[in-house]
Amino acid sequence: VQLQAFGGGLVQAGGSLRLSCAASGRTFSFYTMGWFRQAPGKERELVSSISRSGGSTYYADSVKGRFTISRDNAKNTVYLQMNSLNPEDTAVYYCAARNKVVLLSSSQYDYWGQGTKVTVSS
């Protein structure tokens, strides 16, 4: 599966952005999808993930209550709605896919898209 993420940009603290990740290739609904981010000088971290059907989700504590992950299997797209952004959310965001059934909190993914940069100004 090929993944392409977009929707990043510059936003003021308190603002919102919606990231999208379009998938092509094999059947999108076969894959658990995740969003990761990597800030300068920091390790990549799992931000959120969503099950194949969209019925189950996972969020890192740092984004819980502010970010919402969703997917549209008919459009082969996964979204990350980010609200109440703060400068600590500044990072390159990546979408990823896996077809293994493991815990949604797992960071093990097989396929990666290119990143989209999110910058939150104070």
Secondary structure, 3 states (H helix, E strand, C coil): CEEEEECCEEEECCCCEEEEEEEECCCHHHCEEEEEEECCCCCCEEEEEECCCCCCEEECCCCCCCEEEEEECCCCEEEEEECCCCHHHCEEEEEEEECCCCCCCCCCCCEECECEEEEEEC
